[in-house]
Amino acid sequence: MPLPILDLTQPDDRETWSSRLARLQATVSLASDEAKTVAAILEDVRNRGDEAVVAAMQRWTDPDFDAARIRVPGNEIERAADALDAPLRDALEAAIANVRAYQQHIRPEDPKNIEIAGAELGLRFTPVESVGLTVPGGVAVLVSTLVMLAVPAIVAGVDPRRVRVVNPPPTRRPGKPAGDVSPIVMATCHMLGIESLYRIGGAQAVAALAYGTERVEAVEMIAGPGNVFGQLAKQMVSGACGTDGGFYGPSEIVTIADATADPRCVAADLIAQAEHDPGKCFLIAWSRDVIDAIVAEVESQLCERGRIAAIERALAEESAALLVPDEEEAARIADSIAAEHVNLAVADPEAWLARLRHGGEFFLGDQSPVAAGDYYAGPSHCLPTGTTARFASGISVHTFLKRSGTVHYRDGLPGEAMDAIIRLAELEGLDAHAESARVRRRRG
């Protein structure tokens, strides 16, 4: 059976599920062995710069990697753009336009000032000055991730020339020639006005962006998805630079299905997420007939997919169909997973949306495929994983904006405000604070 079925009304299956959920939550642990490996890489890059980056790339990606390959030359980016297939260019331009339109729509504007107790108070949004974007590589050409990261940053107001992209080449296999960053990624950088593209990835790329090296310029903020090593690295460099504040790791989907769901569509979405290698797929239903129909469809469709080995592994080891007693338990289980993608394959998805609190992005109805969100619809597909949608959000234009309050006493501190400030400062034993208010009473 390609997708294990767990009956959560049975104690043994419920215990199995509890263990799997705990493992999902532990993905972000800074006490893990992966975290120790990451800490060592970060310290090495901080101390040795490009030399340490090259050593890490040789260990994990290509034993012949050298420093000359770190940065993609501008002329290579231009050549890739010139050679881009016209229909593919059209598809990329359409996706970029959709993402830009959505991000412009949700971009916050400075609110009107408000007057409170004699003060004119405001809020201003300003973009970060430079960003590093982590675009995964090694297995798939994730040009869509470049679009989903760069467009929100640019809409926020980050100059494309101050956007720096890291994207590792494919992992080199024994006896095979070295691979390179996809020319489609290079061409898309050119389309977006991005000039800085680096052939590095993982924790070493995050470290290079955070601390700077001889060939990699340091940035004010790092954002983007990646494997557990890259995501842990983002957490550890926070403070040296800003980060997106999210854990955007291995892809996930939760599908809640009722008897109206089309098994073909639900199965296709589950398989699509498993294809990420690793991917985590969870089907929740309160009808065994619904689960059986979808699981049978998954098995039927598997033989048609190119990456069947990765899909089967993800389904068998990282995924499950969960049979629950009722809709209330379905909602509770879905919120406990707090998945990156939540697909509501039910008769009334809007009503179901109101019942749920946690999810990176919600897809309403079985005719709203997650792939639309991955490539084309508009919201970024860089979304929180590992149950972190309980408190984190996906990448958007908001990620790259700073908020600053403004305070203006045009006519000076009113007496009542001054007296209150003095009393509160003296209560805390901060006489200099009190005097900074009191001195304005003597002005002139």
C-alpha positions as CSV (number, residue, x, y, z in Angstrom):
1,M,0.0,0.0,0.0
2,P,1.7,3.3,-1.1
3,L,0.0,5.5,1.6
4,P,-0.3,3.9,5.1
5,I,-3.7,4.2,6.7
6,L,-3.9,5.0,10.4
7,D,-7.3,4.6,12.2
8,L,-7.1,7.2,14.9
9,T,-9.9,5.6,16.8
10,Q,-7.6,2.7,17.5
11,P,-5.0,3.1,20.4
12,D,-2.1,1.5,18.5
13,D,-2.6,3.6,15.4
14,R,-3.1,6.7,17.5
15,E,0.3,6.1,19.2
16,T,1.9,5.6,15.9
17,W,0.5,8.9,14.7
18,S,1.6,10.7,17.9
19,S,5.2,9.5,17.3
20,R,5.1,10.7,13.7
21,L,3.7,14.1,14.7
22,A,6.4,14.5,17.4
23,R,9.0,13.7,14.7
24,L,7.5,16.4,12.5
25,Q,7.7,19.0,15.3
26,A,11.3,18.0,16.1
27,T,12.4,19.1,12.6
28,V,13.3,22.5,13.8
29,S,15.3,21.5,16.9
30,L,18.5,23.3,17.6
31,A,19.6,20.3,19.8
32,S,19.7,17.9,16.9
33,D,22.8,16.4,15.3
34,E,22.0,18.4,12.1
35,A,22.2,21.6,14.2
36,K,25.7,20.6,15.5
37,T,26.9,20.1,11.9
38,V,25.4,23.5,10.9
39,A,27.1,25.3,13.8
40,A,30.5,24.0,12.8
41,I,29.9,25.1,9.2
42,L,28.9,28.6,10.2
43,E,31.9,29.0,12.4
44,D,34.2,27.7,9.7
45,V,32.8,30.1,7.1
46,R,33.0,33.0,9.5
47,N,36.7,32.3,10.1
48,R,37.9,31.2,6.7
49,G,35.5,32.7,4.2
50,D,35.6,31.4,0.6
51,E,38.0,28.6,1.6
52,A,35.4,27.1,4.0
53,V,32.6,27.6,1.5
54,V,34.6,25.7,-1.1
55,A,35.4,22.9,1.4
56,A,31.7,22.5,2.2
57,M,30.7,22.5,-1.5
58,Q,33.3,19.8,-2.2
59,R,32.0,17.7,0.7
60,W,28.3,17.9,-0.1
61,T,28.0,18.8,-3.8
62,D,31.1,18.4,-6.0
63,P,34.5,17.2,-5.0
64,D,36.1,19.4,-7.7
65,F,34.3,22.6,-6.8
66,D,36.6,25.6,-6.6
67,A,36.4,29.3,-5.6
68,A,36.3,30.4,-9.2
69,R,32.8,28.8,-9.6
70,I,31.2,30.6,-6.6
71,R,29.8,33.5,-8.6
72,V,28.1,33.2,-11.9
73,P,29.6,35.8,-14.3
74,G,27.3,38.5,-15.7
75,N,27.9,37.5,-19.3
76,E,26.7,33.9,-18.6
77,I,23.5,35.4,-17.1
78,E,23.0,37.5,-20.2
79,R,23.6,34.6,-22.6
80,A,21.1,32.5,-20.8
81,A,18.5,35.2,-21.1
82,D,19.1,35.6,-24.8
83,A,18.8,31.9,-25.3
84,L,15.5,31.5,-23.3
85,D,12.8,29.7,-25.2
86,A,10.0,32.1,-26.1
87,P,7.0,30.0,-24.8
88,L,8.9,29.5,-21.5
89,R,9.7,33.2,-21.3
90,D,6.0,33.9,-21.8
91,A,5.1,31.5,-19.0
92,L,7.6,33.0,-16.6
93,E,6.5,36.5,-17.4
94,A,2.9,35.6,-16.7
95,A,3.8,34.0,-13.4
96,I,6.0,37.0,-12.5
97,A,3.1,39.4,-13.4
98,N,0.6,37.4,-11.2
99,V,2.9,37.3,-8.2
100,R,3.7,41.0,-8.6
101,A,0.0,42.0,-8.9
102,Y,-0.8,40.0,-5.7
103,Q,2.1,41.4,-3.7
104,Q,1.3,44.9,-4.8
105,H,-2.3,44.3,-3.7
106,I,-1.3,43.3,-0.2
107,R,1.6,45.7,0.2
108,P,0.8,47.9,3.3
109,E,0.7,51.6,2.9
110,D,1.7,54.0,5.7
111,P,-1.5,54.7,7.7
112,K,-2.7,58.2,8.3
113,N,-1.3,59.8,11.4
114,I,-3.4,59.8,14.6
115,E,-3.3,62.4,17.3
116,I,-3.2,61.1,20.9
117,A,-2.6,63.3,23.9
118,G,-1.0,66.1,21.9
119,A,1.2,63.8,19.9
120,E,1.0,63.2,16.2
121,L,1.7,59.4,15.8
122,G,2.4,57.5,12.6
123,L,3.9,54.4,11.2
124,R,6.2,54.1,8.2
125,F,7.2,51.0,6.2
126,T,10.7,50.9,4.6
127,P,12.4,48.0,2.8
128,V,15.5,46.3,3.9
129,E,18.5,47.5,2.0
130,S,19.8,44.1,0.7
131,V,18.6,40.5,0.7
132,G,20.0,37.1,0.1
133,L,17.6,34.6,-1.3
134,T,18.1,30.8,-0.9
135,V,16.9,29.0,-3.9
136,P,17.3,25.2,-3.4
137,G,19.0,23.2,-6.1
138,G,20.8,19.8,-6.4
139,V,17.7,17.8,-7.5
140,A,15.1,20.0,-9.2
141,V,15.3,23.3,-11.1
142,L,13.2,25.4,-8.8
143,V,13.0,28.6,-10.9
144,S,9.5,29.1,-9.4
145,T,11.1,29.6,-5.9
146,L,13.3,32.4,-7.3
147,V,10.2,34.2,-8.6
148,M,8.3,33.6,-5.3
149,L,11.1,35.1,-3.3
150,A,12.5,37.9,-5.5
151,V,9.2,39.5,-6.6
152,P,7.9,40.1,-3.1
153,A,11.3,41.6,-2.2
154,I,11.3,43.9,-5.2
155,V,7.7,45.0,-4.7
156,A,8.7,45.9,-1.1
157,G,11.2,48.2,-2.6
158,V,14.5,46.3,-2.5
159,D,16.7,47.3,-5.4
160,P,17.1,44.2,-7.7
161,R,20.8,45.0,-7.8
162,R,21.0,44.5,-4.1
163,V,19.2,41.1,-4.3
164,R,21.7,38.2,-4.0
165,V,20.7,34.7,-5.0
166,V,22.3,31.4,-3.9
167,N,21.5,28.3,-5.9
168,P,23.7,25.2,-5.8
169,P,24.5,23.2,-8.9
170,P,23.2,19.6,-9.1
171,T,24.9,17.1,-6.8
172,R,27.7,15.5,-8.8
173,R,27.4,11.7,-9.2
174,P,30.4,9.4,-9.4
175,G,31.8,9.2,-12.9
176,K,29.6,12.1,-14.1
177,P,30.7,15.6,-15.2
178,A,30.1,18.6,-13.0
179,G,26.7,20.2,-13.4
180,D,25.8,23.9,-13.3
181,V,23.1,26.3,-12.2
182,S,20.2,26.0,-14.6
183,P,20.3,28.5,-17.5
184,I,16.6,29.0,-16.7
185,V,17.5,30.3,-13.2
186,M,20.1,32.6,-14.8
187,A,17.7,33.9,-17.4
188,T,15.0,34.5,-14.7
189,C,17.6,36.5,-12.7
190,H,18.1,38.7,-15.8
191,M,14.4,39.1,-16.3
192,L,14.1,40.3,-12.7
193,G,17.1,42.7,-12.8
194,I,19.2,40.5,-10.4
195,E,22.9,40.6,-11.1
196,S,24.3,38.6,-8.2
197,L,23.9,34.8,-8.5
198,Y,26.1,32.4,-6.6
199,R,26.6,28.6,-7.2
200,I,26.4,27.7,-3.5
201,G,23.8,26.3,-1.2
202,G,23.1,24.8,2.2
203,A,24.4,26.1,5.5
204,Q,27.6,27.4,3.9
205,A,25.6,29.7,1.6
206,V,23.6,31.1,4.5
207,A,26.9,31.7,6.3
208,A,28.4,33.4,3.3
209,L,25.4,35.7,3.0
210,A,25.3,36.5,6.7
211,Y,29.0,37.2,7.3
212,G,30.3,37.9,3.8
213,T,33.3,36.3,2.2
214,E,35.9,37.4,-0.5
215,R,33.4,36.7,-3.3
216,V,30.0,36.9,-1.6
217,E,28.7,40.2,-0.3
218,A,27.0,40.2,3.1
219,V,23.3,41.1,3.2
220,E,20.9,42.7,5.7
221,M,18.4,39.8,5.5
222,I,18.3,36.2,4.3
223,A,15.0,34.6,3.2
224,G,14.0,31.4,1.5
225,P,13.3,27.7,1.8
226,G,15.7,24.8,1.8
227,N,16.7,21.5,3.6
228,V,17.0,21.2,7.3
229,F,20.6,22.3,7.3
230,G,19.9,25.6,5.5
231,Q,16.8,26.3,7.7
232,L,18.8,25.7,10.9
233,A,21.5,27.9,9.6
234,K,19.1,30.8,9.1
235,Q,18.0,30.5,12.8
236,M,21.7,30.5,13.9
237,V,22.8,33.6,12.0
238,S,19.8,35.6,13.1
239,G,21.3,38.7,14.7
240,A,24.3,38.8,12.4
241,C,21.6,39.7,9.8
242,G,17.9,39.6,9.7
243,T,16.0,36.4,8.5
244,D,12.6,35.7,7.3
245,G,11.6,34.3,10.7
246,G,10.2,31.1,9.2
247,F,11.2,27.5,8.9
248,Y,10.6,26.7,5.2
249,G,11.8,23.1,5.0
250,P,10.6,19.9,3.3
251,S,7.3,20.3,1.6
252,E,4.0,19.3,3.2
253,I,0.3,18.9,2.4
254,V,-2.8,18.2,4.5
255,T,-5.9,17.4,2.6
256,I,-9.3,17.2,4.3
257,A,-11.7,15.3,2.2
258,D,-15.3,14.4,2.3
259,A,-17.5,12.3,0.0
260,T,-17.7,15.1,-2.6
261,A,-14.0,15.1,-3.2
262,D,-12.7,13.9,-6.6
263,P,-10.2,11.0,-5.7
264,R,-8.2,11.7,-8.9
265,C,-7.6,15.3,-8.0
266,V,-6.8,14.7,-4.3
267,A,-4.5,11.8,-5.2
268,A,-2.7,14.0,-7.8
269,D,-2.1,16.7,-5.2
270,L,-0.7,14.2,-2.6
271,I,1.7,12.7,-5.2
272,A,2.8,16.2,-6.3
273,Q,4.0,17.0,-2.8
274,A,5.6,13.6,-2.3
275,E,7.6,14.3,-5.5
276,H,9.6,17.0,-3.6
277,D,11.8,14.2,-2.1
278,P,11.3,14.5,0.8
279,G,7.6,15.4,0.9
280,K,5.1,14.8,3.6
281,C,1.5,14.1,2.7
282,F,-1.4,13.7,5.1
283,L,-5.0,12.8,4.1
284,I,-7.7,13.3,6.7
285,A,-11.2,11.9,6.4
286,W,-14.0,10.6,8.6
287,S,-15.1,8.0,6.0
288,R,-13.1,4.9,5.3
289,D,-14.7,4.7,1.8
290,V,-13.3,8.2,1.0
291,I,-9.8,7.2,2.2
292,D,-9.9,3.9,0.3
293,A,-10.9,5.5,-3.0
294,I,-8.2,8.2,-2.7
295,V,-5.5,5.6,-1.7
296,A,-6.5,3.4,-4.6
297,E,-6.2,6.4,-6.9
298,V,-2.7,7.2,-5.6
299,E,-1.6,3.7,-6.3
300,S,-3.1,3.9,-9.8
301,Q,-1.4,7.2,-10.7
302,L,2.1,6.3,-9.2
303,C,3.2,4.3,-12.2
304,E,2.7,7.3,-14.5
305,R,5.2,9.5,-12.6
306,G,8.8,9.9,-13.4
307,R,10.2,10.2,-9.9
308,I,8.4,7.1,-8.6
309,A,11.1,6.0,-6.3
310,A,11.2,9.3,-4.4
311,I,7.4,9.5,-4.3
312,E,7.0,5.9,-2.9
313,R,9.6,6.6,-0.3
314,A,7.9,9.8,0.8
315,L,4.5,8.2,1.0
316,A,5.7,5.1,2.9
317,E,8.0,6.8,5.3
318,E,6.8,10.4,5.8
319,S,3.0,10.3,5.1
320,A,-0.3,8.8,6.2
321,A,-4.0,8.7,5.6
322,L,-5.7,9.4,8.9
323,L,-9.2,8.1,9.6
324,V,-10.9,10.2,12.2
325,P,-14.2,9.7,14.0
326,D,-15.8,13.0,12.9
327,E,-15.3,16.5,11.4
328,E,-14.4,18.1,14.7
329,E,-11.5,15.7,15.1
330,A,-10.5,16.3,11.5
331,A,-10.2,20.0,12.2
332,R,-8.2,19.4,15.4
333,I,-5.7,17.0,13.7
334,A,-5.2,19.4,10.8
335,D,-4.5,22.3,13.2
336,S,-2.0,20.1,15.1
337,I,-0.1,19.4,11.9
338,A,-0.2,23.1,10.9
339,A,0.9,22.2,7.4
340,E,2.5,24.2,4.7
341,H,-0.4,23.5,2.3
342,V,-3.9,22.8,3.4
343,N,-6.3,21.5,0.7
344,L,-10.0,21.6,1.6
345,A,-11.5,19.0,-0.7
346,V,-15.0,19.3,0.8
347,A,-18.4,20.5,-0.2
348,D,-18.2,23.8,1.6
349,P,-14.6,24.9,1.7
350,E,-15.3,28.4,2.9
351,A,-17.1,27.1,5.9
352,W,-14.3,24.7,6.6
353,L,-11.8,27.6,6.3
354,A,-13.5,29.3,9.2
355,R,-13.0,26.2,11.4
356,L,-9.2,26.1,10.9
357,R,-6.5,28.3,12.6
358,H,-3.2,27.0,11.2
359,G,-1.8,26.6,7.7
360,G,0.7,28.2,5.5
361,E,-1.7,28.5,2.6
362,F,-5.2,27.2,2.1
363,F,-6.5,25.8,-1.2
364,L,-10.3,25.8,-1.3
365,G,-12.0,23.0,-3.1
366,D,-10.6,20.0,-5.0
367,Q,-10.3,22.1,-8.2
368,S,-7.7,24.4,-6.6
369,P,-4.4,22.5,-7.0
370,V,-1.4,23.3,-4.9
371,A,0.6,23.4,-8.1
372,A,-1.2,26.6,-8.9
373,G,0.2,28.2,-5.8
374,D,3.6,26.7,-6.5
375,Y,3.9,28.4,-9.9
376,Y,1.3,30.8,-10.9
377,A,-1.6,32.0,-8.7
378,G,0.1,34.9,-6.8
379,P,0.8,34.2,-3.1
380,S,4.4,33.0,-2.5
381,H,4.9,29.3,-2.2
382,C,7.6,29.8,0.4
383,L,5.6,28.7,3.4
384,P,6.2,27.5,7.0
385,T,6.7,23.8,7.6
386,G,7.4,21.4,10.5
387,T,4.2,22.6,12.3
388,T,5.5,26.2,12.5
389,A,2.4,27.6,10.7
390,R,1.1,27.6,14.3
391,F,3.0,30.9,14.7
392,A,4.8,31.7,11.4
393,S,3.7,33.1,8.1
394,G,4.8,32.6,4.5
395,I,7.1,34.8,2.5
396,S,5.4,38.0,1.2
397,V,6.1,41.6,0.6
398,H,5.6,42.1,4.4
399,T,8.8,39.9,5.0
400,F,11.0,42.6,3.4
401,L,9.5,45.6,5.1
402,K,10.5,47.2,8.4
403,R,8.0,49.1,10.5
404,S,9.0,52.3,12.3
405,G,6.7,54.4,14.5
406,T,6.9,58.2,14.4
407,V,6.2,60.6,17.2
408,H,5.8,64.4,16.8
409,Y,4.7,66.9,19.5
410,R,4.3,69.9,17.1
411,D,3.4,72.2,20.0
412,G,5.6,70.7,22.6
413,L,4.7,68.3,25.4
414,P,1.4,69.1,27.0
415,G,1.6,69.6,30.7
416,E,-0.6,66.5,31.5
417,A,1.6,64.3,29.3
418,M,4.8,65.8,30.9
419,D,3.6,65.1,34.4
420,A,2.7,61.5,33.6
421,I,6.0,60.8,31.9
422,I,7.9,62.3,34.9
423,R,5.9,60.2,37.4
424,L,6.4,57.0,35.5
425,A,10.1,57.6,35.0
426,E,10.6,58.4,38.7
427,L,8.6,55.3,39.6
428,E,11.2,53.2,37.8
429,G,14.1,55.2,39.3
430,L,15.2,56.7,36.0
431,D,15.7,60.4,36.9
432,A,17.4,61.2,33.6
433,H,14.3,60.1,31.8
434,A,12.2,62.3,34.0
435,E,14.5,65.3,33.5
436,S,14.4,64.8,29.7
437,A,10.7,65.6,29.9
438,R,11.0,68.2,32.7
439,V,13.6,70.2,30.8
440,R,11.2,71.0,28.1
441,R,9.0,72.8,30.6
442,R,11.8,75.3,31.1
443,R,12.5,75.7,27.4
444,G,12.9,79.3,26.5
